């Protein structure tokens, strides 16, 4: 009798592990012909992610202009605006759909904006800010090369 209990417990454990892997690591994804991974989200979730990306792009544009003018105070303010403290936490459902690497890139990007803001204030070096921005936008390139957003087909 105990043999069956162990088998059932082991099967349940493997099922739970598979579900955790699917939703925490892989997310709601599918492969697409262009070689990227499509992240399947609702239209509202897609709008949230795209709004965050537009915020990144607007910050990058402001940072470039301010840095070229030697205005490191504006560089810091623009970078801080999209740092970790201002992350959108509205959709916990969305987080489960995002692959682990996508989430890691997003968190790293927010952190890099925070570091850029801090360094702009402390080091007051436009060259350093420019180098940091170049490294930071590398995350954008990696992410856009690897992922695309797709809405649920049922919507």
Secondary structure, DSSP 4 states (H G I P E B T S, - for coil): -HHHHHHHHHHHHHHHHHHHIIIIII-SEEE-TTSSEEEEE-HHHHHHHHHHHHHHHHHHHHHHHHHHTT-HHHHHHHHHHTSGGG-----HHHHHHS-HHHHHHHHHHHHHHHHHHHHHHHH--HHHHHHHHHHHHHHHHHHHHHEEEEE-TT-
